[in-house]
Structure formats: structure tokens, C-alpha cells
Amino acid sequence: MKEPTLNRRLTQIVDELVKRGMTLAQARREFERQFIVASLNSNNGNLCRSARSLGVHRNTLRNKVSNLGIGASTARNGGGRDAAGKGAPPKSSPGKR
């Protein structure tokens, strides 16, 4: 059986998230969170290397890590959330960003 293409898999995930009622803002936040966690994991938690691979300044990445509630244990555990954004909640932050 042929493996689905990345685009096809992404389409299936997006369809599921829409059916579950996830907003664009929630989906964008969760995607960014998961992407950053994956980068940190592949770079052994090294913020500078992760920032370089993501194409952002290290201070930008540091701020995103803080705002998204990503800690060292979160990165090692793969993010701690499922595709619908349920699971371990991020740290609460004062005010909307």
C-alpha cells in the first residue's frame, strides 16, 4: 500500500481539527508549539541551534518557548499534547499575546 503524501496527511489532520471545532488561532499555536518542540528535540535542547534551523533569532525563539509554555521536560516528552491540543496545558501567561 502506498504511503500517503505529506500534503494528504496534513489535509486529514486539518479536517479532523476543523471537525473537532478547533479555531485557526488554536491550530496555529499548537502547530508552532509542536514544530518548536520537534526542533528542540532534534537539536538536543540547544536553543541557538534550534533557532538557526527554524530561521529565527535566538531571543525570538526564547520568547516563543516561554509564551508557549515549553519547558525542558515538555521538549523531551514530545510536547505532551495530542492533535486536538488536549493534554498537558501550557503555562498560563498574563494577557493575550
mmCIF file as gemmi writes it, N, C-alpha and C atoms, coordinates in Angstrom:
data_model
loop_
_atom_site.group_PDB
_atom_site.id
_atom_site.type_symbol
_atom_site.label_atom_id
_atom_site.label_alt_id
_atom_site.label_comp_id
_atom_site.label_asym_id
_atom_site.label_entity_id
_atom_site.label_seq_id
_atom_site.pdbx_PDB_ins_code
_atom_site.Cartn_x
_atom_site.Cartn_y
_atom_site.Cartn_z
_atom_site.occupancy
_atom_site.B_iso_or_equiv
_atom_site.pdbx_formal_charge
_atom_site.auth_seq_id
_atom_site.auth_asym_id
_atom_site.pdbx_PDB_model_num
ATOM 1 N N . MET Axp A 1 ? 0.849 -1.187 0 1 0 ? 1 A 1
ATOM 2 C CA . MET Axp A 1 ? 0 0 0 1 0 ? 1 A 1
ATOM 3 C C . MET Axp A 1 ? 0.89 1.245 0 1 0 ? 1 A 1
ATOM 4 N N . LYS Axp A 2 ? 0.55 2.216 -0.808 1 0 ? 2 A 1
ATOM 5 C CA . LYS Axp A 2 ? 1.33 3.439 -0.926 1 0 ? 2 A 1
ATOM 6 C C . LYS Axp A 2 ? 1.128 4.333 0.295 1 0 ? 2 A 1
ATOM 7 N N . GLU Axp A 3 ? 2.242 4.867 0.797 1 0 ? 3 A 1
ATOM 8 C CA . GLU Axp A 3 ? 2.176 5.762 1.955 1 0 ? 3 A 1
ATOM 9 C C . GLU Axp A 3 ? 1.604 7.104 1.516 1 0 ? 3 A 1
ATOM 10 N N . PRO Axp A 4 ? 0.68 7.669 2.319 1 0 ? 4 A 1
ATOM 11 C CA . PRO Axp A 4 ? 0.1 8.972 1.945 1 0 ? 4 A 1
ATOM 12 C C . PRO Axp A 4 ? 1.167 10.064 1.912 1 0 ? 4 A 1
ATOM 13 N N . THR Axp A 5 ? 1.002 10.998 1.009 1 0 ? 5 A 1
ATOM 14 C CA . THR Axp A 5 ? 1.938 12.108 0.926 1 0 ? 5 A 1
ATOM 15 C C . THR Axp A 5 ? 1.777 13.014 2.136 1 0 ? 5 A 1
ATOM 16 N N . LEU Axp A 6 ? 2.788 13.826 2.37 1 0 ? 6 A 1
ATOM 17 C CA . LEU Axp A 6 ? 2.74 14.758 3.496 1 0 ? 6 A 1
ATOM 18 C C . LEU Axp A 6 ? 1.529 15.677 3.372 1 0 ? 6 A 1
ATOM 19 N N . ASN Axp A 7 ? 1.267 16.159 2.167 1 0 ? 7 A 1
ATOM 20 C CA . ASN Axp A 7 ? 0.124 17.051 1.949 1 0 ? 7 A 1
ATOM 21 C C . ASN Axp A 7 ? -1.193 16.338 2.274 1 0 ? 7 A 1
ATOM 22 N N . ARG Axp A 8 ? -1.307 15.088 1.889 1 0 ? 8 A 1
ATOM 23 C CA . ARG Axp A 8 ? -2.525 14.322 2.16 1 0 ? 8 A 1
ATOM 24 C C . ARG Axp A 8 ? -2.704 14.118 3.665 1 0 ? 8 A 1
ATOM 25 N N . ARG Axp A 9 ? -1.612 13.766 4.348 1 0 ? 9 A 1
ATOM 26 C CA . ARG Axp A 9 ? -1.683 13.586 5.801 1 0 ? 9 A 1
ATOM 27 C C . ARG Axp A 9 ? -2.063 14.882 6.493 1 0 ? 9 A 1
ATOM 28 N N . LEU Axp A 10 ? -1.478 15.997 6.056 1 0 ? 10 A 1
ATOM 29 C CA . LEU Axp A 10 ? -1.798 17.292 6.644 1 0 ? 10 A 1
ATOM 30 C C . LEU Axp A 10 ? -3.271 17.633 6.428 1 0 ? 10 A 1
ATOM 31 N N . THR Axp A 11 ? -3.772 17.354 5.24 1 0 ? 11 A 1
ATOM 32 C CA . THR Axp A 11 ? -5.189 17.602 4.934 1 0 ? 11 A 1
ATOM 33 C C . THR Axp A 11 ? -6.083 16.808 5.873 1 0 ? 11 A 1
ATOM 34 N N . GLN Axp A 12 ? -5.73 15.556 6.139 1 0 ? 12 A 1
ATOM 35 C CA . GLN Axp A 12 ? -6.523 14.719 7.046 1 0 ? 12 A 1
ATOM 36 C C . GLN Axp A 12 ? -6.512 15.286 8.47 1 0 ? 12 A 1
ATOM 37 N N . ILE Axp A 13 ? -5.353 15.736 8.903 1 0 ? 13 A 1
ATOM 38 C CA . ILE Axp A 13 ? -5.243 16.311 10.25 1 0 ? 13 A 1
ATOM 39 C C . ILE Axp A 13 ? -6.069 17.593 10.355 1 0 ? 13 A 1
ATOM 40 N N . VAL Axp A 14 ? -5.951 18.459 9.347 1 0 ? 14 A 1
ATOM 41 C CA . VAL Axp A 14 ? -6.709 19.713 9.354 1 0 ? 14 A 1
ATOM 42 C C . VAL Axp A 14 ? -8.211 19.423 9.362 1 0 ? 14 A 1
ATOM 43 N N . ASP Axp A 15 ? -8.649 18.48 8.544 1 0 ? 15 A 1
ATOM 44 C CA . ASP Axp A 15 ? -10.072 18.115 8.524 1 0 ? 15 A 1
ATOM 45 C C . ASP Axp A 15 ? -10.543 17.657 9.903 1 0 ? 15 A 1
ATOM 46 N N . GLU Axp A 16 ? -9.725 16.851 10.576 1 0 ? 16 A 1
ATOM 47 C CA . GLU Axp A 16 ? -10.089 16.373 11.913 1 0 ? 16 A 1
ATOM 48 C C . GLU Axp A 16 ? -10.172 17.523 12.909 1 0 ? 16 A 1
ATOM 49 N N . LEU Axp A 17 ? -9.22 18.441 12.849 1 0 ? 17 A 1
ATOM 50 C CA . LEU Axp A 17 ? -9.226 19.574 13.778 1 0 ? 17 A 1
ATOM 51 C C . LEU Axp A 17 ? -10.435 20.47 13.551 1 0 ? 17 A 1
ATOM 52 N N . VAL Axp A 18 ? -10.797 20.695 12.303 1 0 ? 18 A 1
ATOM 53 C CA . VAL Axp A 18 ? -11.978 21.505 11.993 1 0 ? 18 A 1
ATOM 54 C C . VAL Axp A 18 ? -13.228 20.818 12.532 1 0 ? 18 A 1
ATOM 55 N N . LYS Axp A 19 ? -13.324 19.496 12.339 1 0 ? 19 A 1
ATOM 56 C CA . LYS Axp A 19 ? -14.487 18.744 12.843 1 0 ? 19 A 1
ATOM 57 C C . LYS Axp A 19 ? -14.585 18.814 14.366 1 0 ? 19 A 1
ATOM 58 N N . ARG Axp A 20 ? -13.44 18.905 15.031 1 0 ? 20 A 1
ATOM 59 C CA . ARG Axp A 20 ? -13.428 18.991 16.498 1 0 ? 20 A 1
ATOM 60 C C . ARG Axp A 20 ? -13.673 20.401 17.003 1 0 ? 20 A 1
ATOM 61 N N . GLY Axp A 21 ? -13.769 21.363 16.088 1 0 ? 21 A 1
ATOM 62 C CA . GLY Axp A 21 ? -14.088 22.733 16.48 1 0 ? 21 A 1
ATOM 63 C C . GLY Axp A 21 ? -12.898 23.586 16.871 1 0 ? 21 A 1
ATOM 64 N N . MET Axp A 22 ? -11.704 23.196 16.492 1 0 ? 22 A 1
ATOM 65 C CA . MET Axp A 22 ? -10.518 23.986 16.827 1 0 ? 22 A 1
ATOM 66 C C . MET Axp A 22 ? -10.485 25.238 15.959 1 0 ? 22 A 1
ATOM 67 N N . THR Axp A 23 ? -10.189 26.366 16.578 1 0 ? 23 A 1
ATOM 68 C CA . THR Axp A 23 ? -10.099 27.622 15.83 1 0 ? 23 A 1
ATOM 69 C C . THR Axp A 23 ? -8.746 27.708 15.119 1 0 ? 23 A 1
ATOM 70 N N . LEU Axp A 24 ? -8.655 28.614 14.165 1 0 ? 24 A 1
ATOM 71 C CA . LEU Axp A 24 ? -7.389 28.822 13.459 1 0 ? 24 A 1
ATOM 72 C C . LEU Axp A 24 ? -6.303 29.257 14.432 1 0 ? 24 A 1
ATOM 73 N N . ALA Axp A 25 ? -6.644 30.131 15.359 1 0 ? 25 A 1
ATOM 74 C CA . ALA Axp A 25 ? -5.653 30.591 16.338 1 0 ? 25 A 1
ATOM 75 C C . ALA Axp A 25 ? -5.142 29.43 17.192 1 0 ? 25 A 1
ATOM 76 N N . GLN Axp A 26 ? -6.036 28.549 17.621 1 0 ? 26 A 1
ATOM 77 C CA . GLN Axp A 26 ? -5.629 27.393 18.415 1 0 ? 26 A 1
ATOM 78 C C . GLN Axp A 26 ? -4.744 26.455 17.593 1 0 ? 26 A 1
ATOM 79 N N . ALA Axp A 27 ? -5.143 26.214 16.352 1 0 ? 27 A 1
ATOM 80 C CA . ALA Axp A 27 ? -4.37 25.319 15.483 1 0 ? 27 A 1
ATOM 81 C C . ALA Axp A 27 ? -2.992 25.898 15.194 1 0 ? 27 A 1
ATOM 82 N N . ARG Axp A 28 ? -2.935 27.189 14.929 1 0 ? 28 A 1
ATOM 83 C CA . ARG Axp A 28 ? -1.657 27.845 14.64 1 0 ? 28 A 1
ATOM 84 C C . ARG Axp A 28 ? -0.737 27.765 15.854 1 0 ? 28 A 1
ATOM 85 N N . ARG Axp A 29 ? -1.28 28.026 17.03 1 0 ? 29 A 1
ATOM 86 C CA . ARG Axp A 29 ? -0.481 27.976 18.266 1 0 ? 29 A 1
ATOM 87 C C . ARG Axp A 29 ? 0.039 26.559 18.51 1 0 ? 29 A 1
ATOM 88 N N . GLU Axp A 30 ? -0.823 25.573 18.341 1 0 ? 30 A 1
ATOM 89 C CA . GLU Axp A 30 ? -0.415 24.19 18.582 1 0 ? 30 A 1
ATOM 90 C C . GLU Axp A 30 ? 0.605 23.722 17.55 1 0 ? 30 A 1
ATOM 91 N N . PHE Axp A 31 ? 0.425 24.115 16.295 1 0 ? 31 A 1
ATOM 92 C CA . PHE Axp A 31 ? 1.4 23.753 15.26 1 0 ? 31 A 1
ATOM 93 C C . PHE Axp A 31 ? 2.763 24.357 15.583 1 0 ? 31 A 1
ATOM 94 N N . GLU Axp A 32 ? 2.767 25.634 15.933 1 0 ? 32 A 1
ATOM 95 C CA . GLU Axp A 32 ? 4.026 26.305 16.258 1 0 ? 32 A 1
ATOM 96 C C . GLU Axp A 32 ? 4.692 25.635 17.462 1 0 ? 32 A 1
ATOM 97 N N . ARG Axp A 33 ? 3.889 25.309 18.449 1 0 ? 33 A 1
ATOM 98 C CA . ARG Axp A 33 ? 4.398 24.658 19.65 1 0 ? 33 A 1
ATOM 99 C C . ARG Axp A 33 ? 5.043 23.318 19.301 1 0 ? 33 A 1
ATOM 100 N N . GLN Axp A 34 ? 4.33 22.5 18.547 1 0 ? 34 A 1
ATOM 101 C CA . GLN Axp A 34 ? 4.842 21.18 18.177 1 0 ? 34 A 1
ATOM 102 C C . GLN Axp A 34 ? 6.087 21.283 17.298 1 0 ? 34 A 1
ATOM 103 N N . PHE Axp A 35 ? 6.109 22.258 16.396 1 0 ? 35 A 1
ATOM 104 C CA . PHE Axp A 35 ? 7.244 22.462 15.498 1 0 ? 35 A 1
ATOM 105 C C . PHE Axp A 35 ? 8.487 22.842 16.298 1 0 ? 35 A 1
ATOM 106 N N . ILE Axp A 36 ? 8.309 23.73 17.26 1 0 ? 36 A 1
ATOM 107 C CA . ILE Axp A 36 ? 9.431 24.163 18.096 1 0 ? 36 A 1
ATOM 108 C C . ILE Axp A 36 ? 9.92 23.009 18.97 1 0 ? 36 A 1
ATOM 109 N N . VAL Axp A 37 ? 9.007 22.25 19.55 1 0 ? 37 A 1
ATOM 110 C CA . VAL Axp A 37 ? 9.388 21.106 20.372 1 0 ? 37 A 1
ATOM 111 C C . VAL Axp A 37 ? 10.186 20.101 19.536 1 0 ? 37 A 1
ATOM 112 N N . ALA Axp A 38 ? 9.74 19.829 18.315 1 0 ? 38 A 1
ATOM 113 C CA . ALA Axp A 38 ? 10.45 18.894 17.441 1 0 ? 38 A 1
ATOM 114 C C . ALA Axp A 38 ? 11.853 19.406 17.134 1 0 ? 38 A 1
ATOM 115 N N . SER Axp A 39 ? 11.975 20.706 16.875 1 0 ? 39 A 1
ATOM 116 C CA . SER Axp A 39 ? 13.284 21.283 16.593 1 0 ? 39 A 1
ATOM 117 C C . SER Axp A 39 ? 14.197 21.195 17.81 1 0 ? 39 A 1
ATOM 118 N N . LEU Axp A 40 ? 13.668 21.513 18.972 1 0 ? 40 A 1
ATOM 119 C CA . LEU Axp A 40 ? 14.46 21.413 20.197 1 0 ? 40 A 1
ATOM 120 C C . LEU Axp A 40 ? 14.916 19.979 20.443 1 0 ? 40 A 1
ATOM 121 N N . ASN Axp A 41 ? 14.028 19.026 20.217 1 0 ? 41 A 1
ATOM 122 C CA . ASN Axp A 41 ? 14.393 17.622 20.395 1 0 ? 41 A 1
ATOM 123 C C . ASN Axp A 41 ? 15.487 17.209 19.425 1 0 ? 41 A 1
ATOM 124 N N . SER Axp A 42 ? 15.369 17.619 18.173 1 0 ? 42 A 1
ATOM 125 C CA . SER Axp A 42 ? 16.37 17.21 17.181 1 0 ? 42 A 1
ATOM 126 C C . SER Axp A 42 ? 17.712 17.902 17.406 1 0 ? 42 A 1
ATOM 127 N N . ASN Axp A 43 ? 17.703 18.996 18.163 1 0 ? 43 A 1
ATOM 128 C CA . ASN Axp A 43 ? 18.935 19.72 18.481 1 0 ? 43 A 1
ATOM 129 C C . ASN Axp A 43 ? 19.34 19.536 19.943 1 0 ? 43 A 1
ATOM 130 N N . ASN Axp A 44 ? 18.853 18.461 20.551 1 0 ? 44 A 1
ATOM 131 C CA . ASN Axp A 44 ? 19.19 18.125 21.949 1 0 ? 44 A 1
ATOM 132 C C . ASN Axp A 44 ? 18.947 19.279 22.911 1 0 ? 44 A 1
ATOM 133 N N . GLY Axp A 45 ? 17.886 20.045 22.685 1 0 ? 45 A 1
ATOM 134 C CA . GLY Axp A 45 ? 17.524 21.133 23.58 1 0 ? 45 A 1
ATOM 135 C C . GLY Axp A 45 ? 18.335 22.399 23.392 1 0 ? 45 A 1
ATOM 136 N N . ASN Axp A 46 ? 19.228 22.431 22.412 1 0 ? 46 A 1
ATOM 137 C CA . ASN Axp A 46 ? 20.085 23.593 22.193 1 0 ? 46 A 1
ATOM 138 C C . ASN Axp A 46 ? 19.282 24.701 21.503 1 0 ? 46 A 1
ATOM 139 N N . LEU Axp A 47 ? 19.038 25.778 22.234 1 0 ? 47 A 1
ATOM 140 C CA . LEU Axp A 47 ? 18.221 26.88 21.746 1 0 ? 47 A 1
ATOM 141 C C . LEU Axp A 47 ? 18.85 27.583 20.543 1 0 ? 47 A 1
ATOM 142 N N . CYS Axp A 48 ? 20.145 27.81 20.578 1 0 ? 48 A 1
ATOM 143 C CA . CYS Axp A 48 ? 20.815 28.515 19.474 1 0 ? 48 A 1
ATOM 144 C C . CYS Axp A 48 ? 20.733 27.718 18.175 1 0 ? 48 A 1
ATOM 145 N N . ARG Axp A 49 ? 21.02 26.413 18.249 1 0 ? 49 A 1
ATOM 146 C CA . ARG Axp A 49 ? 20.939 25.582 17.035 1 0 ? 49 A 1
ATOM 147 C C . ARG Axp A 49 ? 19.503 25.475 16.545 1 0 ? 49 A 1
ATOM 148 N N . SER Axp A 50 ? 18.556 25.35 17.467 1 0 ? 50 A 1
ATOM 149 C CA . SER Axp A 50 ? 17.142 25.281 17.08 1 0 ? 50 A 1
ATOM 150 C C . SER Axp A 50 ? 16.706 26.568 16.403 1 0 ? 50 A 1
ATOM 151 N N . ALA Axp A 51 ? 17.101 27.702 16.971 1 0 ? 51 A 1
ATOM 152 C CA . ALA Axp A 51 ? 16.745 28.998 16.375 1 0 ? 51 A 1
ATOM 153 C C . ALA Axp A 51 ? 17.303 29.092 14.961 1 0 ? 51 A 1
ATOM 154 N N . ARG Axp A 52 ? 18.543 28.687 14.793 1 0 ? 52 A 1
ATOM 155 C CA . ARG Axp A 52 ? 19.173 28.731 13.468 1 0 ? 52 A 1
ATOM 156 C C . ARG Axp A 52 ? 18.408 27.841 12.481 1 0 ? 52 A 1
ATOM 157 N N . SER Axp A 53 ? 18.052 26.624 12.9 1 0 ? 53 A 1
ATOM 158 C CA . SER Axp A 53 ? 17.346 25.708 11.999 1 0 ? 53 A 1
ATOM 159 C C . SER Axp A 53 ? 15.929 26.18 11.684 1 0 ? 53 A 1
ATOM 160 N N . LEU Axp A 54 ? 15.326 26.925 12.62 1 0 ? 54 A 1
ATOM 161 C CA . LEU Axp A 54 ? 13.981 27.468 12.403 1 0 ? 54 A 1
ATOM 162 C C . LEU Axp A 54 ? 13.989 28.785 11.642 1 0 ? 54 A 1
ATOM 163 N N . GLY Axp A 55 ? 15.173 29.408 11.544 1 0 ? 55 A 1
ATOM 164 C CA . GLY Axp A 55 ? 15.282 30.68 10.828 1 0 ? 55 A 1
ATOM 165 C C . GLY Axp A 55 ? 14.799 31.874 11.625 1 0 ? 55 A 1
ATOM 166 N N . VAL Axp A 56 ? 14.95 31.784 12.958 1 0 ? 56 A 1
ATOM 167 C CA . VAL Axp A 56 ? 14.567 32.907 13.813 1 0 ? 56 A 1
ATOM 168 C C . VAL Axp A 56 ? 15.738 33.25 14.728 1 0 ? 56 A 1
ATOM 169 N N . HIS Axp A 57 ? 15.716 34.442 15.271 1 0 ? 57 A 1
ATOM 170 C CA . HIS Axp A 57 ? 16.747 34.859 16.229 1 0 ? 57 A 1
ATOM 171 C C . HIS Axp A 57 ? 16.549 34.075 17.519 1 0 ? 57 A 1
ATOM 172 N N . ARG Axp A 58 ? 17.636 33.795 18.235 1 0 ? 58 A 1
ATOM 173 C CA . ARG Axp A 58 ? 17.545 33.009 19.468 1 0 ? 58 A 1
ATOM 174 C C . ARG Axp A 58 ? 16.653 33.68 20.511 1 0 ? 58 A 1
ATOM 175 N N . ASN Axp A 59 ? 16.636 35.021 20.567 1 0 ? 59 A 1
ATOM 176 C CA . ASN Axp A 59 ? 15.761 35.707 21.523 1 0 ? 59 A 1
ATOM 177 C C . ASN Axp A 59 ? 14.29 35.528 21.15 1 0 ? 59 A 1
ATOM 178 N N . THR Axp A 60 ? 14 35.51 19.848 1 0 ? 60 A 1
ATOM 179 C CA . THR Axp A 60 ? 12.624 35.261 19.392 1 0 ? 60 A 1
ATOM 180 C C . THR Axp A 60 ? 12.196 33.87 19.815 1 0 ? 60 A 1
ATOM 181 N N . LEU Axp A 61 ? 13.081 32.894 19.601 1 0 ? 61 A 1
ATOM 182 C CA . LEU Axp A 61 ? 12.746 31.522 19.993 1 0 ? 61 A 1
ATOM 183 C C . LEU Axp A 61 ? 12.585 31.417 21.506 1 0 ? 61 A 1
ATOM 184 N N . ARG Axp A 62 ? 13.476 32.054 22.25 1 0 ? 62 A 1
ATOM 185 C CA . ARG Axp A 62 ? 13.368 32.021 23.712 1 0 ? 62 A 1
ATOM 186 C C . ARG Axp A 62 ? 12.01 32.585 24.161 1 0 ? 62 A 1
ATOM 187 N N . ASN Axp A 63 ? 11.578 33.69 23.554 1 0 ? 63 A 1
ATOM 188 C CA . ASN Axp A 63 ? 10.275 34.274 23.903 1 0 ? 63 A 1
ATOM 189 C C . ASN Axp A 63 ? 9.128 33.341 23.534 1 0 ? 63 A 1
ATOM 190 N N . LYS Axp A 64 ? 9.213 32.712 22.363 1 0 ? 64 A 1
ATOM 191 C CA . LYS Axp A 64 ? 8.155 31.784 21.942 1 0 ? 64 A 1
ATOM 192 C C . LYS Axp A 64 ? 8.096 30.58 22.877 1 0 ? 64 A 1
ATOM 193 N N . VAL Axp A 65 ? 9.255 30.05 23.251 1 0 ? 65 A 1
ATOM 194 C CA . VAL Axp A 65 ? 9.311 28.918 24.174 1 0 ? 65 A 1
ATOM 195 C C . VAL Axp A 65 ? 8.618 29.291 25.482 1 0 ? 65 A 1
ATOM 196 N N . SER Axp A 66 ? 8.898 30.473 25.981 1 0 ? 66 A 1
ATOM 197 C CA . SER Axp A 66 ? 8.276 30.934 27.218 1 0 ? 66 A 1
ATOM 198 C C . SER Axp A 66 ? 6.768 31.13 27.046 1 0 ? 66 A 1
ATOM 199 N N . ASN Axp A 67 ? 6.368 31.822 25.986 1 0 ? 67 A 1
ATOM 200 C CA . ASN Axp A 67 ? 4.948 32.12 25.751 1 0 ? 67 A 1
ATOM 201 C C . ASN Axp A 67 ? 4.115 30.871 25.494 1 0 ? 67 A 1
ATOM 202 N N . LEU Axp A 68 ? 4.731 29.855 24.873 1 0 ? 68 A 1
ATOM 203 C CA . LEU Axp A 68 ? 4.004 28.627 24.554 1 0 ? 68 A 1
ATOM 204 C C . LEU Axp A 68 ? 4.08 27.596 25.673 1 0 ? 68 A 1
ATOM 205 N N . GLY Axp A 69 ? 4.781 27.937 26.753 1 0 ? 69 A 1
ATOM 206 C CA . GLY Axp A 69 ? 4.859 27.033 27.901 1 0 ? 69 A 1
ATOM 207 C C . GLY Axp A 69 ? 5.692 25.794 27.641 1 0 ? 69 A 1
ATOM 208 N N . ILE Axp A 70 ? 6.716 25.946 26.818 1 0 ? 70 A 1
ATOM 209 C CA . ILE Axp A 70 ? 7.581 24.809 26.51 1 0 ? 70 A 1
ATOM 210 C C . ILE Axp A 70 ? 8.735 24.805 27.493 1 0 ? 70 A 1
ATOM 211 N N . GLY Axp A 71 ? 8.858 23.729 28.237 1 0 ? 71 A 1
ATOM 212 C CA . GLY Axp A 71 ? 9.972 23.586 29.166 1 0 ? 71 A 1
ATOM 213 C C . GLY Axp A 71 ? 10.854 22.44 28.728 1 0 ? 71 A 1
ATOM 214 N N . ALA Axp A 72 ? 11.924 22.201 29.448 1 0 ? 72 A 1
ATOM 215 C CA . ALA Axp A 72 ? 12.859 21.124 29.101 1 0 ? 72 A 1
ATOM 216 C C . ALA Axp A 72 ? 12.144 19.771 29.099 1 0 ? 72 A 1
ATOM 217 N N . SER Axp A 73 ? 11.29 19.526 30.086 1 0 ? 73 A 1
ATOM 218 C CA . SER Axp A 73 ? 10.592 18.236 30.135 1 0 ? 73 A 1
ATOM 219 C C . SER Axp A 73 ? 9.565 18.124 29.021 1 0 ? 73 A 1
ATOM 220 N N . THR Axp A 74 ? 8.946 19.23 28.628 1 0 ? 74 A 1
ATOM 221 C CA . THR Axp A 74 ? 7.988 19.22 27.527 1 0 ? 74 A 1
ATOM 222 C C . THR Axp A 74 ? 8.676 18.811 26.244 1 0 ? 74 A 1
ATOM 223 N N . ALA Axp A 75 ? 9.829 19.385 25.986 1 0 ? 75 A 1
ATOM 224 C CA . ALA Axp A 75 ? 10.558 19.078 24.759 1 0 ? 75 A 1
ATOM 225 C C . ALA Axp A 75 ? 10.947 17.605 24.732 1 0 ? 75 A 1
ATOM 226 N N . ARG Axp A 76 ? 11.428 17.069 25.834 1 0 ? 76 A 1
ATOM 227 C CA . ARG Axp A 76 ? 11.83 15.656 25.872 1 0 ? 76 A 1
ATOM 228 C C . ARG Axp A 76 ? 10.655 14.719 25.686 1 0 ? 76 A 1
ATOM 229 N N . ASN Axp A 77 ? 9.467 15.125 26.149 1 0 ? 77 A 1
ATOM 230 C CA . ASN Axp A 77 ? 8.287 14.265 26.067 1 0 ? 77 A 1
ATOM 231 C C . ASN Axp A 77 ? 7.482 14.471 24.792 1 0 ? 77 A 1
ATOM 232 N N . GLY Axp A 78 ? 7.999 15.228 23.848 1 0 ? 78 A 1
ATOM 233 C CA . GLY Axp A 78 ? 7.316 15.402 22.577 1 0 ? 78 A 1
ATOM 234 C C . GLY Axp A 78 ? 6.178 16.388 22.604 1 0 ? 78 A 1
ATOM 235 N N . GLY Axp A 79 ? 6.056 17.191 23.622 1 0 ? 79 A 1
ATOM 236 C CA . GLY Axp A 79 ? 5.042 18.227 23.642 1 0 ? 79 A 1
ATOM 237 C C . GLY Axp A 79 ? 3.903 17.971 24.597 1 0 ? 79 A 1
ATOM 238 N N . GLY Axp A 80 ? 3.602 16.701 24.879 1 0 ? 80 A 1
ATOM 239 C CA . GLY Axp A 80 ? 2.594 16.374 25.864 1 0 ? 80 A 1
ATOM 240 C C . GLY Axp A 80 ? 1.165 16.689 25.47 1 0 ? 80 A 1
ATOM 241 N N . ARG Axp A 81 ? 0.901 16.9 24.172 1 0 ? 81 A 1
ATOM 242 C CA . ARG Axp A 81 ? -0.456 17.205 23.749 1 0 ? 81 A 1
ATOM 243 C C . ARG Axp A 81 ? -0.808 16.366 22.538 1 0 ? 81 A 1
ATOM 244 N N . ASP Axp A 82 ? -2.096 16.134 22.336 1 0 ? 82 A 1
ATOM 245 C CA . ASP Axp A 82 ? -2.498 15.391 21.158 1 0 ? 82 A 1
ATOM 246 C C . ASP Axp A 82 ? -2.833 16.354 20.023 1 0 ? 82 A 1
ATOM 247 N N . ALA Axp A 83 ? -3.285 15.829 18.898 1 0 ? 83 A 1
ATOM 248 C CA . ALA Axp A 83 ? -3.516 16.64 17.703 1 0 ? 83 A 1
ATOM 249 C C . ALA Axp A 83 ? -4.602 17.695 17.909 1 0 ? 83 A 1
ATOM 250 N N . ALA Axp A 84 ? -5.48 17.49 18.86 1 0 ? 84 A 1
ATOM 251 C CA . ALA Axp A 84 ? -6.542 18.458 19.1 1 0 ? 84 A 1
ATOM 252 C C . ALA Axp A 84 ? -6.152 19.493 20.135 1 0 ? 84 A 1
ATOM 253 N N . GLY Axp A 85 ? -4.901 19.453 20.566 1 0 ? 85 A 1
ATOM 254 C CA . GLY Axp A 85 ? -4.448 20.44 21.53 1 0 ? 85 A 1
ATOM 255 C C . GLY Axp A 85 ? -4.836 20.113 22.944 1 0 ? 85 A 1
ATOM 256 N N . LYS Axp A 86 ? -5.281 18.867 23.172 1 0 ? 86 A 1
ATOM 257 C CA . LYS Axp A 86 ? -5.668 18.476 24.513 1 0 ? 86 A 1
ATOM 258 C C . LYS Axp A 86 ? -4.49 17.785 25.176 1 0 ? 86 A 1
ATOM 259 N N . GLY Axp A 87 ? -4.435 17.817 26.459 1 0 ? 87 A 1
ATOM 260 C CA . GLY Axp A 87 ? -3.327 17.193 27.171 1 0 ? 87 A 1
ATOM 261 C C . GLY Axp A 87 ? -2.742 18.185 28.147 1 0 ? 87 A 1
ATOM 262 N N . ALA Axp A 88 ? -1.469 18.088 28.347 1 0 ? 88 A 1
ATOM 263 C CA . ALA Axp A 88 ? -0.808 18.979 29.296 1 0 ? 88 A 1
ATOM 264 C C . ALA Axp A 88 ? -0.962 20.421 28.856 1 0 ? 88 A 1
ATOM 265 N N . PRO Axp A 89 ? -1.603 21.268 29.661 1 0 ? 89 A 1
ATOM 266 C CA . PRO Axp A 89 ? -1.809 22.659 29.267 1 0 ? 89 A 1
ATOM 267 C C . PRO Axp A 89 ? -0.52 23.457 29.342 1 0 ? 89 A 1
ATOM 268 N N . PRO Axp A 90 ? -0.397 24.477 28.473 1 0 ? 90 A 1
ATOM 269 C CA . PRO Axp A 90 ? 0.779 25.327 28.56 1 0 ? 90 A 1
ATOM 270 C C . PRO Axp A 90 ? 0.698 26.198 29.798 1 0 ? 90 A 1
ATOM 271 N N . LYS Axp A 91 ? 1.846 26.76 30.2 1 0 ? 91 A 1
ATOM 272 C CA . LYS Axp A 91 ? 1.84 27.704 31.317 1 0 ? 91 A 1
ATOM 273 C C . LYS Axp A 91 ? 0.933 28.86 30.96 1 0 ? 91 A 1
ATOM 274 N N . SER Axp A 92 ? 0.151 29.307 31.924 1 0 ? 92 A 1
ATOM 275 C CA . SER Axp A 92 ? -0.699 30.46 31.638 1 0 ? 92 A 1
ATOM 276 C C . SER Axp A 92 ? 0.181 31.719 31.586 1 0 ? 92 A 1
ATOM 277 N N . SER Axp A 93 ? -0.195 32.599 30.679 1 0 ? 93 A 1
ATOM 278 C CA . SER Axp A 93 ? 0.56 33.847 30.569 1 0 ? 93 A 1
ATOM 279 C C . SER Axp A 93 ? -0.402 35.006 30.776 1 0 ? 93 A 1
ATOM 280 N N . PRO Axp A 94 ? 0.052 36.061 31.419 1 0 ? 94 A 1
ATOM 281 C CA . PRO Axp A 94 ? -0.822 37.201 31.662 1 0 ? 94 A 1
ATOM 282 C C . PRO Axp A 94 ? -1.147 37.902 30.352 1 0 ? 94 A 1
ATOM 283 N N . GLY Axp A 95 ? -2.414 38.111 30.116 1 0 ? 95 A 1
ATOM 284 C CA . GLY Axp A 95 ? -2.833 38.848 28.923 1 0 ? 95 A 1
ATOM 285 C C . GLY Axp A 95 ? -2.707 38.032 27.667 1 0 ? 95 A 1
ATOM 286 N N . LYS Axp A 96 ? -3.331 38.503 26.621 1 0 ? 96 A 1
ATOM 287 C CA . LYS Axp A 96 ? -3.309 37.831 25.331 1 0 ? 96 A 1
ATOM 288 C C . LYS Axp A 96 ? -2.143 38.329 24.524 1 0 ? 96 A 1
ATOM 289 N N . ARG Axp A 97 ? -1.428 37.407 23.848 1 0 ? 97 A 1
ATOM 290 C CA . ARG Axp A 97 ? -0.271 37.78 23.031 1 0 ? 97 A 1
ATOM 291 C C . ARG Axp A 97 ? -0.541 37.565 21.593 1 0 ? 97 A 1
